[in-house]
Amino acid sequence: MTDTMTTQERISQNDGSLPTVLMIVGSLRKQSFNRQLAEVAATTLEGKANVRMLDWKDVPIFNQDDEFPAPKPVAAARAEVAAADGLWIFTPEYNHGVPGPLQNLLDWLSRPLEDGAPAVILGKNVTVSGAGGMNCVRDAFATLIPTLNFLKMVIAPSSFTGVPLARENFMDNKLTMGKAERDAIAHQGEMLLSNIALDIQVQ
């Protein structure tokens, strides 16, 4: 599937008025803190956007020998990204960087399609948040930014929100957030939607 529709055309197709924001959670664990964070973020977009969660658990390790035709899970993920007006990535921090599976997904999304069309992720509106450790995912954010820039993605004009995790969080697998963090997430959502609106005006 190629991303040939304009943002306004996608909005008309999806709902007639609301943009589509695709949440990409960088941890596949069922009780992932970042999935919980994505669910919090989704509530801030209620009534403002159609929110979808990308299911990419079956995306294989990238191998150029298997690139064409694309494996079905890859084709499905690409279709979801192509249909979205904006992406919101939620990443943990592993060894002061992004998780390998998340980088692998981005590698697949960065590749051109079978028909020679450009990668579906190029130029997409994006923002990033994350939960993990007392470092607030700063190193993972720093690792992601060059990739996002290389893919010519339009980063929403808002600081990335990092939510620290204490030992107690790991004991009960529940994400805890203060008002400042919830406000920061809400602000990120507003800035992402503002970027999408600007995109519509330009088109």
C-alpha positions in Angstrom: 0.0 0.0 0.0 1.4 3.4 -0.9 0.8 6.6 1.0 -0.7 8.6 -2.0 -3.6 10.3 -0.2 -3.2 13.7 1.3 -3.9 14.2 5.0 -7.3 15.8 4.2 -8.3 12.9 2.0 -7.3 10.4 4.7 -9.4 12.4 7.2 -12.4 12.3 4.9 -12.0 8.6 4.3 -11.5 7.8 8.0 -14.2 9.8 9.7 -15.0 12.9 7.8 -13.5 15.2 10.3 -11.0 13.6 12.7 -7.4 12.8 12.0 -6.0 9.3 12.8 -3.2 9.0 15.3 -1.4 5.7 15.3 0.2 4.6 18.6 3.4 2.6 18.3 4.4 1.0 21.6 8.1 0.0 21.6 7.6 -2.8 24.2 5.6 -6.0 23.3 5.1 -7.1 26.9 1.4 -7.5 27.8 1.7 -5.3 30.9 4.1 -2.9 29.3 4.4 0.4 31.1 4.7 2.1 27.7 1.4 0.5 26.6 -0.2 1.9 29.7 1.3 5.3 28.9 -0.1 5.0 25.3 -3.5 4.3 26.8 -3.3 7.4 29.0 -2.3 9.4 25.9 -5.2 8.0 23.9 -7.6 9.4 26.5 -6.2 12.9 25.9 -7.2 12.6 22.3 -10.8 11.5 22.8 -13.1 13.5 20.6 -10.1 15.0 18.8 -8.7 12.1 16.8 -9.3 8.5 15.9 -6.7 6.6 17.9 -5.3 3.2 16.8 -2.7 0.9 18.4 -0.3 -0.7 16.0 -0.1 -4.5 16.3 3.4 -5.4 15.2 4.3 -8.3 17.4 4.7 -10.7 14.4 7.1 -8.4 12.4 10.2 -10.5 11.6 13.8 -9.5 11.9 14.7 -7.4 8.9 16.5 -9.4 6.2 17.0 -8.0 2.7 16.6 -11.5 1.3 13.0 -11.5 2.5 12.2 -7.9 1.6 10.2 -8.5 -1.6 7.5 -9.5 -1.4 7.1 -8.0 2.1 6.1 -10.5 4.9 2.4 -10.1 5.7 2.9 -8.6 9.2 5.2 -6.0 7.6 2.7 -5.2 4.9 0.0 -4.8 7.5 2.1 -2.5 9.6 2.9 -0.4 6.6 -0.8 -0.1 5.7 -1.6 1.2 9.2 1.2 3.7 9.0 0.2 4.9 5.6 -3.4 5.4 6.7 -2.3 7.5 9.8 -2.0 11.3 9.8 0.3 11.2 12.8 2.4 8.7 14.8 3.0 8.7 18.5 5.9 6.4 19.5 6.2 5.2 23.1 9.6 3.7 23.9 11.3 2.2 26.9 15.0 2.5 27.3 17.2 -0.6 27.0 21.0 -0.2 27.6 20.8 3.5 27.1 19.0 3.2 23.7 15.8 2.1 22.0 14.7 -1.6 22.1 16.0 -3.7 19.2 12.6 -4.8 18.1 11.4 -1.1 17.8 14.5 -0.2 15.8 13.8 -3.3 13.6 10.2 -2.1 13.0 11.5 1.4 12.0 14.0 -0.3 9.6 11.1 -2.1 7.9 9.0 1.0 7.7 11.9 3.0 6.3 12.3 0.7 3.2 10.7 1.5 -0.2 7.8 -0.6 -1.4 7.8 -3.3 -4.0 6.5 -1.0 -6.7 9.2 1.6 -6.1 7.0 3.9 -4.1 8.8 5.7 -1.2 8.6 4.4 2.4 5.3 5.0 4.1 6.9 6.6 7.1 8.7 9.3 5.2 7.5 12.8 6.3 5.0 11.6 8.8 4.0 13.8 11.7 5.4 12.3 14.9 6.0 12.7 18.6 7.6 10.5 21.2 7.1 9.6 24.8 8.3 6.9 27.1 8.4 5.3 30.5 11.5 3.7 32.0 13.9 4.0 34.9 14.9 7.1 36.7 16.6 8.4 33.5 13.2 9.2 32.1 14.2 7.6 28.8 16.4 10.5 27.8 19.0 8.3 26.1 16.3 6.5 24.1 14.9 9.8 23.0 18.4 11.0 21.9 18.9 7.7 20.0 15.6 8.1 18.1 15.9 11.7 17.0 18.6 11.1 14.3 16.4 8.4 12.8 13.3 10.5 12.8 15.3 13.4 11.2 16.8 11.1 8.6 13.3 9.9 7.7 12.2 13.5 7.2 9.5 13.1 9.9 7.9 16.2 11.2 8.5 16.3 15.0 5.7 18.0 16.9 7.0 21.2 18.6 6.8 19.8 22.1 9.3 18.3 24.5 9.2 14.5 24.6 7.7 13.3 27.8 9.6 10.8 29.9 8.0 9.1 32.9 10.3 7.6 35.5 9.7 4.2 36.9 10.5 3.4 40.6 11.0 -0.1 42.1 7.4 -0.1 43.3 6.2 0.1 39.7 8.0 -3.1 38.7 6.5 -4.9 41.7 2.9 -4.3 40.8 3.3 -3.6 37.0 1.3 -0.4 37.3 2.3 3.0 35.8 2.0 6.0 38.1 2.0 9.5 36.8 1.8 12.9 38.4 -0.2 15.9 37.2 2.8 17.5 35.5 3.4 14.3 33.5 -0.2 14.0 32.5 -0.3 17.6 31.5 2.9 17.1 29.4 1.3 14.1 27.6 -1.8 16.2 26.9 0.3 19.0 25.6 2.2 16.6 23.3 -1.1 15.4 21.9 -2.2 19.0 21.2 1.0 19.8 19.4 0.8 16.7 17.3 -2.7 17.6 16.3 -1.6 21.1 15.5 1.1 19.8 13.2 -1.5 17.7 11.4 -3.8 20.7 11.1 -0.9 22.7 9.5 -0.3 19.8 7.1 -3.9 20.0 6.0 -3.7 23.8 5.4 -0.6 23.4 3.3 -2.2 20.6 1.2 
